[in-house]
Amino acid sequence: MYEKIKLPYQFDELSSYISKETLENHYNLLYEGYVNNFNKVLQDLENARLTNNYDNIKALEKDLAFQGGGAILHTMYFENLTPQKTNISQSLKRKIEEDFGGINEFREQFIKSTSKIEGSGWGILGYNKSLNKLIILQVEKHSNLSIWDFIPLLVIDIWEHAYYLDYQTKKEEYLNKTMDIINWDVVSKRFNER
Ligand SMILES: [Fe+2]
């Protein structure tokens, strides 16, 4: 069973950046739905194995990637935001400087890249083991345009439900504001444990 995390802050604690209403719907309805559907598809796959009935395998595998991606990325997103001031670790800071030229350059590329995703999706900073490099990915929906051997570190939800009520079509403004509430303790920890 995949379980949703407890939100590490109150619904109104990010309200200068993301409204209580947006966050409440996002966490209570959307996230809950992905977690439930993810568990359902895991159960359906188990049933398919037990009965040796793979008639729906194509749809199940597709749903596994979609619901699983939705559940896991939402966990990471809620976890990597915070109302507190946090600090980036020295090792992650050095790696960002090495791979992007600096924190500001990273931020600029991350915002530009994420705001240009076609339709719904996620902006993701991650670590690619083969390259030993931090890279930014645009992920469409929850599961398209991914790459193997990649460890996500920082994720931003750019589906309309995450920002539209507060920012309408101003995606860059949502991203700029959200980059100010990143929990760098969490992101640095993910980097250290890569
Ligand atoms: Fe979302």
Boltz pocket constraint, residues with backbone or C-beta under 6 A from the ligand:
constraints:
  - pocket:
      binder: B
      contacts: [[A, 26], [A, 30], [A, 74], [A, 157], [A, 159], [A, 161], [A, 162]]
      max_distance: 6.0
